């Protein structure tokens, strides 16, 4: 047990180029029990910081030689004075000056004329907050070792990313402001394929926040099973309110499905959905931050998504220090998270280094835990069909495509086209003798007639790709390329021919070319891509 | 009560002490003047809500006055602006209590 150490008077360095001001502030502070040193310009101030080792610097903004901003930058750039509290003091109430001072790391800003009581109260508060209780070396070392250990545990509790589930890739990174913090993220993959990714930020930072964050994570993982997001949020809120830890929690969760996501965001900066180079949706304020009031409800937002879309969740440590707590878009700029070819965003080390780099320009006084969680919908979806195909398996392939196609695609066209595409992929592509297939034959019957050709065939892959304006089905098989002569469409029947008669003209490329807006073949003749453009009425 | 430019963990504890003492002294109608305040961190928000709930438990209230753009954004994304009084001026904030006192 350490013995009580009597507190010594704290030293304040007053820096002002006007001697009357120096005398006034020194008088106020000495009366309040502080030891005061003074300096009359910036360069003198930097020397005085080294010699007098103040607990706080009261710093005038406008000064000759080196101004207050220059002194502040020098202090923040020196590891030995990086955390020294600085209160800027000036006659100017220019918002621009205030912004610059805070951005450069000022802890507070007071405009002249100053009320003596307010000056003393703020300086006392600032010194109290930034000075630790004196400890002997061994105790200090033990505490640091304990924190290092806690940091390792907290890091190990994060999921191993990237996680790939239900067509989504999810990754994330946490950079606490201290050794441990109150931010974390997690990904829950349930046995029925439901995937919930969430990011939480407990108020404050440090050990107490980390403890609360760990409890909330466990509780939310438990609550989310079998419940909607909104219900789980409401229950978690009630739970936190009962616990009365003095902390509250900002939490955002995203439930991902194949073509839509459900979002609840209680208190975090906007969750944004990025498509190419645009923010297409921004979700925030689904309900009050958790743990503040016992009875609250939470609203779910459902957003339809396309392959390649990216969903980004952020803690306010990545937005607020840069001036606007709700500016997620600017944070995406800083983190370079706009989708681009060959980007290594999935790599958690890369993401972590971007988070660290993104915060380097912020004010040290506003440093907070920083966390990002990124979800990306993979493209395309792929299903392997049974081989040799029965009518049922072809129908299943069509349904597979239909369930994933957007509302603006004509399903009848798709059905006809895809059925033909699958059969032609098999018949033209694998055996090249479609004319031998009789209408009454099942494909199974047909292949039974050619048993020798089946052994080296792999399942056919049906892949779906969707962009803003186009829906595409890709069909690909492993062997027996379709010769170029058979890839082209034959002449279409006369305009106005009923579809059934049209179909009766013959299975094959003619129908496929007429039903799809564009048909392309892979160079090797082993796959074709069928494109449907957005219907004009749906555009 | 007036608060500094940035109300963070360094100020929040003292603010909480002062406000809790006020509530203990039966001063349960409180206006926090944020004219100088550009940002509130989560610790400060937590402290404000703690005092707000204590005031309301005593049939009083805590409201915010002269709220700037930065603080407004924080209140909006946490939705605290839906559950507590936020006023453009100190006069309007004080007026909220005077209205309640009228017969």
Interface residues (C-beta under 8 A of the other chain):
Chain A: X85 X98 X102 X107 X108 X109 X110 X118 X121 X122 X124 X125 X126 X128 X129 X130 X201 X202 X203 X204 X205 X246 X247 X248 X250 X266 X267 X268 X269 X270 X284 X285 X287 X288 X289 X292 X293 X316 X320 X323 X324 X325 X326 X365 X366 X368
Chain B: X2 X4 X5 X6 X8 X9 X10 X11 X13 X14 X36 X38 X39 X41 X42 X43 X45 X46 X49 X50 X53 X70 X73 X74 X76 X77 X78 X79 X80 X82 X83
